[in-house]
Amino acid sequence: MKDQAINALVTPIVEAQGLEVDRIENAGAGKRTVLRIALDGDGPDGRGPSLDDIAAATRAISDALDSSDVMGERPYVLEVSSRGVSRPLTAPKHYRRNVGRLVALTLADEPSVTGRIVAAGDDEVEIDVDGVRRTLGYPSITKAVVQVELNRAPDEAEDADGVDAGDEEE
């Protein structure tokens, strides 16, 4: 019941920020409650929320929780974050927000593959596997996880700062 009340309070606030609630976890931690809220959304460049988006949403959520009795009398700690890179991709919007990233895909009827997302539509995703493009329908993917690349060189079309070489500063 408490989780539903928290969700009912938080969801409109988050949506007003142009974001969406990915998950809410409410757990006891000694004499306190830890409320973890993960947010997602397209963000300014279509690749997920920015730190500024998360910060603004955190302030709005905190204010709403402080003026509500939804958390009861018990002290609580609020943790708001983005969805996180380690979370599985489960919807077309997750694939779209990760275009250009390397993903490991577990497939239902064939060996698993690792490739870079080239494009993502409503029904299928296109990935580049060692220079060969493959189109996979979402139902054929049983699990998909973004692979963290710590030393990836910038694309040829980008400079070392990750800025598109075609963009000019004013």
N, C-alpha and C positions, 0 to 999 in steps of 0.2 A: 504494500500500500504506500509506504513512504517513497519508494522508488518511482511510483507512478506520479505522486505529487511533485517530486523533484523534477521529473521529466516535463510535467505540465507547466511548471514554473519556468524552467530553463529554455525549453524549445522555442517559444515565441521571441525570447530575448536574443537567442542565438540567430534565429532566422532574420530578425531585424538588422543584424550585423552582416547579413549576406552569407551566413555559414549554416552548417547543419550539425546536429548532434550525431556523432558516430556511436558512442557508447557512454553509459554512466555506470560507475562502480561506486557502491556505498559500503564501506567496510569499517568495522570497529577496530580501533588500535589503542588498547589500554582504556583510558578514561575519555578518549576522544574518538571522533568519527573522522575517517578520511574519505572525502568525496572527490573522486577522480572523474573528470569529464573530458572526453576526447572529442575534438571538433574536426570537421572536414569542410570542404567547399572548394570552389574553383579558384578563389584568390585573384589577385590583380593580373596574373599572367596565365591563368587557366591551369596552374600546376599545384594548386593547394593553397591553403591560407598562409599569409605572411606572419612573421612574429608580431607585427603591429596589429594585424587582425586578431590574433590570439590574445594579445594584451588588452585590446579594447573590449573584447568579449568577456575576458576575465573580470575586468572592472565592473561591467554591467551585471554579470552573474553574481558577483560578490555583493553588490549593492542590493540586488533583489533578494538574495538569501538572507542578508542582514535585516531587511525590513519585513521578512516573512517568518512564520513560525514552522515552516516545513521541516526544518532540521531539529526542531524540538529544543529542549533546554541543554542538551549535551553539547560541549564545545566541539568544533569541527575544524578540520584543515581542508582547504579547497585547493585542488590541483587541476589546472586546466592545461591541456596540451593539444597538439595536432594529433592526427590519427596515428602517425608513426610509420617509419619505413618498414618495420618488421611485420606489420599487419598484412595478412593475405589480401590479395585483390579479389573481391567477390562480386563486383558490379561493373558494368561497362564504364561508369563514371570514374572508377578507380584506375582502369586501364588508360582512359583518356588523359587523366591527370598525370600519368607516368610515361607519356610518349617520350621517347629518347632514352629511357632508362633500361638497364639490363634486368631481365626477369628470368627466374627458373620456373618452368611450367611442368607440372605433373599432368600427364594426359591419360584419359580413360582407356584408350585402345591401342596405344603405341608407346614407345620409350619416351621418357621425359626429355625435354629440350631446354636449353638456355639460349636466349636471344634478346635482341634489343627491340622494344616496341616501336614500330614505324608509324602505325595508325591504329585507331580504335573507333569502331562504330557501335551501333546499338546491338548488333547480333554477332559480330566477329572482331577479332584483333589480327593485325598484320604484324609479324615479327621478322626480324632479320637474324637468321641463324648462320653464322660464318659466311656472310655474303649472299646467302640464298633466302629470298623472301618467302614466307609461308603465311597462309591465311588459315586461322583456326576459329571455329565457332565456339562460343563460350561454353555450350554444353559438353564439348569434348575436353574441357580443362577442369580437372578435379581440384587443383591447387595451383596458385600463382603467387610468388613472393619476389619482391624487388631485391636485387642483389646490390649490396653496398660496394661501391667502387671508390677506394681511397686515393688511387693514383691515376685516374683516367685523365689523359691528355685532352685539352679542349679540342672541339671539332675544328676542322680547317676553316670553317666559316666564322669562327669566333676567335677573338684575341685571347690573351692569357687571362684577362679578367672575366671571361665568359660573356663579353659584350659582342653582339653581332657586328661584324666588320662593316656591314652596310649601314649601320646607324651612325649618324654624325652627332656630336655634341654641339649644343648651341652656345 
